[in-house]
Amino acid sequence: MGQIILIDGDRPSLNALVRLLESDGHRVRGFLDAETAMRDLSDPLNTLLITNTRLPGLDGMDLLRRLRSNSDLPVMLLSDARSDTEEAVGLHMGADDYVRKPYATRVMLERVRALLRRGRTTAQGPNAAARLLRGPLMMDRESYETRWNGQTLSLTATEFNVLWTLADRPGAVLDRAQILEAAYGTDLGVTDRSIDSQIKRLRMKLRKLDPEFESIETLYGLGYRYSLPGSNRVAA
């Protein structure tokens, strides 16, 4: 059984969320600060990190930045702030979800379940294709391995699902609602901003491997399209 790492500098809030998650059958390890939790973040049993953005010492945003340099562990950010800017920055940095306090307990449990489903390869269904080849792009659903021109591309589970959704239908224009449904399923509270942030991160990562990467197109007012390199694109 996997475990959830939970970090919150407010002990009552930490204890309340630990009890809530454990009541739903999850194994949880709670920490009051990021420095202490860092020792356990490399545990292969970890399936999800939930961290407050405001922590003593190393804060949640800095922890996310460090984690994303070497890990694709799904991350949910918790925040007491009412700042859209913080949410946008967190999603851009690679967070998979952002939840404002106070939260409804039922919604929190559903969002945790959705993130855990998204991180499991089995969530894609027994009849889903295991491998996708689209020009220089190779994606393997069983191992979550992604390569571009033979170079390894490190993606979070959410980024992987968004890219797979687009590349699975090259040339097709997918609006945000279609991408949300395919990549996020029935996740509650996911917005268009989440898709836009994931697309930005995908482009950034792919352009580090290939500065001329242009295969994910934005069609303003319509959505996004994956085009094979060198294909003839029809203006929309």
C-alpha positions in Angstrom: 0.0 0.0 0.0 1.3 3.4 -0.9 1.6 6.4 1.4 0.8 10.0 1.3 3.3 12.6 2.7 1.5 15.5 4.3 3.2 18.7 5.4 1.5 21.5 7.3 3.0 23.9 9.9 -0.3 24.2 11.7 -0.6 21.2 14.0 -4.4 21.2 14.4 -4.8 21.4 10.6 -2.2 18.7 10.1 -3.9 16.3 12.5 -7.3 17.0 11.1 -6.3 16.2 7.5 -4.3 13.1 8.7 -7.4 11.8 10.4 -9.6 12.6 7.4 -7.3 10.8 4.9 -6.8 7.8 7.2 -10.6 7.5 7.6 -10.7 7.1 3.8 -8.3 4.2 4.0 -5.0 6.0 3.1 -1.7 5.5 4.8 -0.4 9.0 5.8 2.8 10.4 7.2 2.5 13.9 8.7 5.2 16.5 9.1 5.2 20.0 10.5 8.1 21.3 8.3 9.6 20.5 4.9 13.1 19.9 6.1 12.0 16.9 8.3 9.9 15.6 5.5 12.7 15.7 2.9 14.3 12.6 4.4 11.1 10.6 3.5 10.3 12.1 0.1 12.5 9.5 -1.8 10.6 6.6 -0.3 9.3 4.5 -3.3 6.1 3.9 -1.3 5.1 7.5 -1.7 2.1 8.1 -4.0 1.3 11.7 -3.3 2.7 14.8 -1.5 0.3 17.3 0.0 2.0 20.4 1.3 1.0 23.8 2.6 2.6 26.6 0.6 3.4 28.6 3.8 5.8 26.6 6.0 8.4 27.5 8.6 11.9 27.4 7.0 11.7 25.8 3.6 8.2 26.7 2.2 6.0 24.6 0.1 6.8 26.4 -3.2 10.5 26.0 -2.7 10.0 22.3 -1.8 8.0 21.9 -5.0 10.8 23.4 -7.0 13.4 21.1 -5.5 11.2 18.1 -5.9 10.5 18.7 -9.6 14.2 18.8 -10.3 14.3 15.0 -9.8 10.9 13.6 -9.1 7.5 13.2 -10.8 5.6 12.5 -7.5 2.1 14.0 -7.7 1.9 17.2 -5.6 -1.2 19.0 -4.1 -0.6 22.5 -2.8 -2.6 23.7 0.2 -2.9 27.4 0.8 -4.6 29.9 3.2 -3.9 32.6 0.6 -6.6 34.1 -1.7 -4.1 34.8 -4.4 -4.7 33.7 -8.0 -1.1 34.5 -8.7 0.2 31.9 -6.2 -2.1 29.3 -7.7 -0.9 30.1 -11.2 2.8 30.0 -10.2 2.3 26.7 -8.3 0.7 25.0 -11.3 3.3 26.4 -13.6 6.0 25.0 -11.4 4.6 21.5 -11.7 1.9 21.1 -8.9 -0.9 18.8 -10.0 -3.5 20.5 -7.9 -4.0 23.6 -5.7 -6.6 23.7 -2.9 -7.5 26.7 -0.8 -8.4 26.4 2.9 -10.9 26.0 4.3 -11.9 23.1 2.1 -15.0 20.8 2.0 -13.9 17.4 3.4 -15.8 15.5 0.7 -14.3 17.5 -2.1 -10.8 17.1 -0.6 -11.2 13.3 -0.5 -12.4 13.3 -4.1 -9.4 15.4 -5.3 -7.0 13.1 -3.5 -8.6 10.1 -5.0 -8.4 11.7 -8.5 -4.7 12.5 -8.1 -3.9 8.9 -6.9 -5.9 7.5 -9.9 -4.0 9.8 -12.2 -0.7 8.5 -10.9 -1.5 4.8 -11.5 -0.9 3.3 -14.9 -3.8 0.9 -14.3 -6.2 3.8 -14.2 -6.0 4.0 -18.0 -8.0 0.8 -18.4 -7.0 -2.8 -19.5 -7.8 -2.1 -23.2 -5.8 1.1 -23.5 -2.7 1.0 -25.8 0.5 0.7 -23.8 2.8 2.6 -26.2 2.4 5.6 -28.4 4.7 6.5 -31.3 4.3 9.9 -33.0 7.3 10.9 -35.1 10.1 11.7 -32.6 7.7 11.2 -29.6 7.6 7.9 -27.8 5.4 7.3 -24.8 5.0 4.1 -22.7 2.0 4.0 -20.5 3.2 1.0 -18.5 6.4 2.6 -17.4 5.4 6.2 -17.8 8.5 6.6 -19.9 8.6 9.5 -22.4 11.3 10.2 -25.1 11.7 12.9 -27.7 14.2 12.0 -30.4 15.5 9.3 -28.1 16.1 11.7 -25.2 14.4 11.0 -21.9 11.7 13.5 -21.0 10.7 13.6 -17.3 7.0 14.3 -16.8 4.6 14.4 -13.9 1.6 12.0 -14.2 -0.6 14.9 -15.2 1.8 16.2 -17.8 2.0 12.7 -19.2 -1.7 12.3 -19.5 -2.2 15.7 -21.2 0.6 15.0 -23.7 -0.8 11.5 -24.4 -4.3 13.0 -24.9 -3.0 15.4 -27.6 -0.5 13.1 -29.3 -3.1 10.3 -29.5 -5.0 12.3 -32.0 -2.4 14.1 -34.2 -3.9 16.9 -36.3 -7.1 17.0 -34.3 -8.1 20.2 -32.5 -9.0 19.4 -28.9 -10.7 22.1 -26.7 -9.9 22.4 -23.1 -13.0 20.5 -22.0 -12.0 17.5 -24.1 -8.5 17.6 -22.6 -9.8 18.0 -19.1 -12.1 15.0 -19.5 -9.5 12.7 -21.1 -6.5 13.7 -18.9 -8.3 14.4 -15.6 -11.4 12.3 -15.7 -13.9 13.3 -13.1 -11.5 15.4 -11.0 -13.4 18.1 -9.1 -12.3 21.7 -9.3 -9.9 21.4 -12.2 -10.0 24.5 -14.4 -8.9 25.7 -17.8 -6.0 27.4 -16.1 -4.7 23.9 -15.1 -4.6 22.8 -18.7 -2.9 26.0 -19.9 -0.3 25.6 -17.1 0.4 22.0 -18.0 0.7 22.9 -21.7 3.2 25.7 -20.9 5.3 23.3 -18.8 5.2 20.6 -21.5 6.5 23.1 -24.1 9.2 24.3 -21.8 10.4 20.8 -21.1 10.3 19.7 -24.7 12.1 22.9 -25.9 15.0 22.1 -23.5 15.5 18.9 -25.5 14.6 20.5 -28.9 14.7 24.3 -29.2 12.7 24.1 -32.4 9.8 22.1 -30.8 6.5 23.4 -32.2 4.3 20.3 -32.2 1.8 21.5 -29.6 -0.1 24.3 -31.3 -2.5 26.8 -29.7 -5.5 27.6 -31.8 -6.9 30.7 -30.1 -10.6 30.3 -29.3 -10.5 26.6 -30.2 -8.0 24.7 -28.1 -4.8 22.8 -28.8 -3.5 20.5 -31.5 -0.5 18.1 -31.7 1.1 18.1 -35.1 3.8 15.8 -36.3 7.1 17.6 -37.1 7.2 18.5 -40.8 3.4 18.0 -41.3 1.4 20.4 -43.4 -0.7 22.5 -41.0 -4.0 23.9 -42.0 -4.6 27.4 -40.6 -7.5 27.5 -38.2 
